[in-house]
Amino acid sequence: MRVVSHGLSDVGRKRTLNEDSFLSDDEIGFYIVADGVGGHAKGEIASALAVEEAYGFVKRGRPTIDAFLQDPTEDNLFAVRRLMESAIQSACYMVFGLAELDPSRHGMSTTVSALLVAEGLGVVAQVGDSRVYRLRRGVAQQLTEDHTLINYKLKHGLITPEEAARAPGKNVITRAVGHRDYVQVDTIECDILPRDRFMLCSDGLHCYLVEEEVSPMLVGGNLEQVAKSFIDLANGRGGRDNITVLLVDAL
């Protein structure tokens, strides 16, 4: 299976600084989007450092990925899943440690949504409220769960979907990389078929999306056109936050 990708990031209409970071490596099959939290506390440094550290960790773990590709046993699958989780944990420790050394960066942290493509297997690592979607046969599915206060209340029946739609504080996250020296990482496995398309994005995009819009927007056009159409949509609806979209095609 071959994979190709294209990403775009935009500062939006209201911000002067882009605190989002992303990276794609089609050779390894690794993709990551991070949305920095902290403003004056250097959220842009947190997101860039997390992306760099997670990427380096996965690169160093290529023998683990190769072992799974050569022999896809349950043990080797567990090792790949553990590799992704450890990569985000390593990023968390690095961001937290840097903030502890520099008082001006105290409190900086970041969301992370990462995808590893290993032939017909996808492994997602998730912290925060950036998202990963998979488009298959024209239907988009959100693979990740938002780690937000609103979603927590909704999941536990504390509020109704109608109340959640109009509740304030939708951007209050319950997990972040770097807030402490350890974070709980969700890992999600999914199968990958030829012609599947994935989208990793920050909340500066998905906060403007209506669920019914995702599938038709992902279906049409090449990766560059689709990415630009998402950026334009978010800016056209206000662009209150930084906007990042990373698209990945399995061929």
C-alpha positions as a printed NumPy array, in Angstrom:
array([[  0.   ,   0.   ,   0.   ],
       [  1.273,   3.474,  -0.901],
       [  0.252,   6.613,   0.968],
       [  0.365,  10.257,  -0.1  ],
       [ -0.463,  13.306,   1.978],
       [ -0.922,  17.052,   1.909],
       [ -1.295,  19.496,   4.784],
       [ -2.164,  23.155,   5.203],
       [ -2.126,  25.439,   8.227],
       [ -3.554,  28.955,   8.422],
       [ -3.426,  31.549,  11.185],
       [ -7.128,  32.342,  10.694],
       [ -8.855,  35.72 ,  10.785],
       [ -8.542,  36.673,  14.462],
       [ -5.151,  35.439,  15.693],
       [ -1.751,  36.989,  15.005],
       [  0.235,  33.834,  15.848],
       [ -0.219,  30.29 ,  14.584],
       [  0.099,  27.865,  17.508],
       [ -0.728,  24.788,  15.38 ],
       [  1.956,  22.409,  14.093],
       [  1.788,  19.412,  11.78 ],
       [  4.091,  16.914,  10.095],
       [  3.726,  14.17 ,   7.514],
       [  6.158,  11.448,   6.436],
       [  4.806,   9.245,   3.665],
       [  7.826,   6.933,   3.782],
       [  7.265,   5.943,   7.398],
       [  3.507,   6.497,   7.21 ],
       [  3.428,   8.882,  10.174],
       [  1.146,  11.925,  10.427],
       [  0.532,  14.323,  13.294],
       [ -1.377,  17.518,  14.096],
       [ -0.87 ,  19.495,  17.304],
       [ -2.759,  22.557,  18.554],
       [ -0.795,  24.535,  21.139],
       [ -2.448,  25.752,  24.318],
       [ -1.183,  28.655,  26.374],
       [ -1.123,  31.869,  24.341],
       [  1.49 ,  33.965,  26.169],
       [  2.798,  30.696,  27.659],
       [  4.168,  29.691,  24.26 ],
       [  1.623,  27.271,  22.872],
       [  3.401,  27.401,  19.51 ],
       [  6.566,  26.038,  21.155],
       [  4.599,  23.272,  22.864],
       [  2.999,  22.089,  19.617],
       [  6.236,  22.236,  17.603],
       [  8.203,  20.409,  20.297],
       [  5.539,  17.723,  20.678],
       [  5.479,  17.092,  16.921],
       [  9.263,  16.935,  16.725],
       [  9.639,  14.641,  19.734],
       [  6.853,  12.239,  18.725],
       [  8.179,  12.034,  15.173],
       [ 11.718,  11.315,  16.337],
       [ 10.469,   8.624,  18.704],
       [  8.548,   6.868,  15.929],
       [ 11.509,   7.123,  13.541],
       [ 13.706,   5.45 ,  16.115],
       [ 11.035,   2.774,  16.48 ],
       [ 11.011,   1.734,  12.833],
       [ 12.323,  -1.763,  13.681],
       [  9.132,  -2.264,  15.713],
       [  7.009,  -1.256,  12.713],
       [  9.053,  -3.454,  10.365],
       [  8.684,  -6.431,  12.704],
       [  4.91 ,  -6.054,  12.585],
       [  4.885,  -5.746,   8.792],
       [  6.93 ,  -8.916,   8.469],
       [  5.001, -10.845,  11.104],
       [  1.632,  -9.287,  12.098],
       [  1.141, -11.19 ,  15.342],
       [ -0.789,  -9.893,  18.343],
       [  2.473,  -9.305,  20.194],
       [  3.904,  -7.247,  17.353],
       [  0.648,  -5.324,  17.035],
       [  0.794,  -4.516,  20.744],
       [  4.363,  -3.274,  20.259],
       [  3.275,  -0.882,  17.489],
       [  0.415,   0.421,  19.601],
       [  2.802,   0.854,  22.505],
       [  5.24 ,   2.7  ,  20.228],
       [  2.615,   5.295,  19.357],
       [  1.54 ,   5.713,  22.963],
       [  5.144,   6.044,  24.123],
       [  5.875,   8.619,  21.427],
       [  3.165,  10.896,  22.804],
       [  4.233,  10.235,  26.396],
       [  7.788,  11.207,  25.46 ],
       [  6.488,  14.423,  23.899],
       [  4.492,  15.118,  27.059],
       [  7.54 ,  14.712,  29.274],
       [  9.636,  16.977,  27.034],
       [  7.057,  19.777,  26.884],
       [  6.456,  19.637,  30.629],
       [ 10.182,  19.582,  31.372],
       [ 10.887,  22.596,  29.169],
       [  8.108,  24.554,  30.858],
       [  9.499,  23.674,  34.278],
       [ 12.909,  25.074,  33.278],
       [ 11.531,  28.359,  31.935],
       [  8.925,  30.255,  34.022],
       [  7.798,  32.203,  30.932],
       [  6.606,  28.915,  29.432],
       [  4.845,  27.601,  32.515],
       [  1.465,  26.131,  31.565],
       [  2.201,  25.573,  27.902],
       [  0.725,  22.393,  26.493],
       [ -0.783,  21.04 ,  23.294],
       [ -3.31 ,  18.677,  21.825],
       [ -1.982,  15.819,  19.674],
       [ -3.68 ,  13.663,  17.068],
       [ -1.33 ,  11.233,  15.329],
       [ -1.793,   8.461,  12.762],
       [  0.568,   5.65 ,  11.822],
       [ -0.156,   3.749,   8.608],
       [  1.389,   0.258,   8.453],
       [  0.015,  -1.414,   5.33 ],
       [ -3.58 ,  -2.352,   6.161],
       [ -3.364,  -1.174,   9.761],
       [ -3.861,   2.302,  11.137],
       [ -2.957,   3.233,  14.702],
       [ -4.195,   6.555,  16.055],
       [ -2.879,   8.252,  19.197],
       [ -5.105,  10.966,  20.669],
       [ -4.871,  13.618,  23.38 ],
       [ -7.135,  16.67 ,  23.409],
       [ -9.673,  17.898,  20.895],
       [ -7.946,  17.77 ,  17.543],
       [ -9.488,  15.007,  15.443],
       [ -8.883,  12.147,  13.02 ],
       [-11.525,  11.173,  10.459],
       [-11.568,   8.281,   7.992],
       [-13.462,   8.489,   4.72 ],
       [-14.454,   5.142,   3.196],
       [-16.766,   4.682,   0.219],
       [-18.027,   8.219,   0.553],
       [-18.816,   8.061,   4.288],
       [-16.692,   9.883,   6.874],
       [-16.292,   8.546,  10.411],
       [-14.698,  10.373,  13.327],
       [-12.197,   7.919,  14.806],
       [-11.154,   9.994,  17.817],
       [-12.992,  11.194,  20.894],
       [-12.736,  14.835,  21.938],
       [-11.211,  15.203,  25.395],
       [-13.302,  18.223,  26.335],
       [-15.407,  19.132,  29.346],
       [-18.529,  19.341,  27.187],
       [-17.957,  15.9  ,  25.706],
       [-17.281,  14.453,  29.165],
       [-20.597,  15.804,  30.455],
       [-22.391,  14.55 ,  27.358],
       [-20.818,  11.089,  27.548],
       [-21.802,  10.691,  31.203],
       [-25.359,  11.927,  30.712],
       [-24.865,  15.154,  32.65 ],
       [-26.216,  17.256,  29.772],
       [-28.314,  16.561,  26.679],
       [-27.07 ,  16.934,  23.082],
       [-29.26 ,  20.029,  22.791],
       [-27.674,  21.54 ,  25.899],
       [-24.209,  20.643,  24.651],
       [-24.833,  22.451,  21.36 ],
       [-25.397,  25.772,  23.109],
       [-23.182,  25.3  ,  26.17 ],
       [-20.293,  27.735,  26.718],
       [-16.702,  26.591,  27.073],
       [-16.589,  24.15 ,  24.171],
       [-12.818,  24.608,  23.93 ],
       [-12.107,  23.572,  27.541],
       [-10.022,  20.412,  27.201],
       [ -9.605,  17.738,  29.863],
       [ -6.31 ,  16.306,  28.592],
       [ -3.244,  17.965,  27.098],
       [  0.336,  17.003,  26.285],
       [  2.686,  18.871,  28.647],
       [  0.211,  20.039,  31.251],
       [  1.795,  17.469,  33.55 ],
       [  4.685,  15.059,  33.023],
       [  2.266,  12.245,  32.115],
       [ -0.964,  12.099,  30.139],
       [ -3.449,   9.352,  29.332],
       [ -3.217,   8.592,  25.604],
       [ -6.072,   7.011,  23.681],
       [ -4.868,   4.534,  21.053],
       [ -7.29 ,   3.429,  18.375],
       [ -6.721,   0.731,  15.774],
       [ -8.485,   0.677,  12.42 ],
       [ -8.17 ,  -1.242,   9.211],
       [ -7.105,   0.607,   6.064],
       [ -8.295,  -0.218,   2.575],
       [ -7.088,   1.179,  -0.749],
       [ -8.863,   4.492,  -1.515],
       [ -9.458,   5.293,   2.141],
       [ -8.835,   8.956,   2.945],
       [ -7.918,  10.286,   6.381],
       [ -8.179,  13.809,   7.731],
       [ -6.335,  15.066,  10.807],
       [ -7.424,  18.544,  11.877],
       [ -7.324,  21.059,  14.708],
       [-10.448,  22.383,  16.369],
       [-10.036,  25.614,  14.416],
       [-11.49 ,  23.627,  11.524],
       [-13.885,  21.109,  13.032],
       [-15.598,  23.661,  15.285],
       [-17.062,  25.153,  12.101],
       [-18.045,  21.845,  10.494],
       [-21.532,  20.411,  10.486],
       [-21.312,  16.611,  10.626],
       [-23.217,  16.212,   7.376],
       [-20.666,  18.38 ,   5.536],
       [-17.587,  16.29 ,   6.25 ],
       [-18.229,  13.405,   3.843],
       [-19.095,  15.429,   0.705],
       [-16.201,  17.836,   1.296],
       [-13.695,  14.993,   1.701],
       [-14.877,  13.084,  -1.358],
       [-14.26 ,  15.561,  -4.133],
       [-11.001,  16.776,  -5.64 ],
       [ -7.329,  16.125,  -5.06 ],
       [ -5.687,  16.566,  -1.683],
       [ -4.513,  20.124,  -2.335],
       [ -7.964,  21.272,  -3.454],
       [ -9.751,  19.581,  -0.563],
       [ -7.357,  20.976,   2.038],
       [ -7.792,  24.499,   0.69 ],
       [-11.574,  24.146,   0.635],
       [-11.568,  23.283,   4.353],
       [ -9.319,  26.24 ,   5.199],
       [-11.529,  28.568,   3.161],
       [-14.673,  27.256,   4.865],
       [-13.3  ,  27.873,   8.376],
       [-12.102,  31.362,   7.477],
       [-15.384,  32.114,   5.744],
       [-17.282,  31.231,   8.917],
       [-15.188,  33.422,  11.174],
       [-11.683,  31.974,  11.406],
       [-11.554,  32.642,  15.144],
       [ -8.73 ,  30.142,  15.698],
       [ -5.74 ,  28.734,  13.844],
       [ -6.794,  26.188,  11.217],
       [ -4.846,  23.055,  10.314],
       [ -5.839,  20.168,   8.057],
       [ -3.7  ,  17.171,   7.052],
       [ -5.06 ,  14.749,   4.459],
       [ -3.752,  11.233,   3.819],
       [ -4.715,   8.961,   0.923],
       [ -4.158,   5.2  ,   0.894],
       [ -3.532,   4.035,  -2.681]])
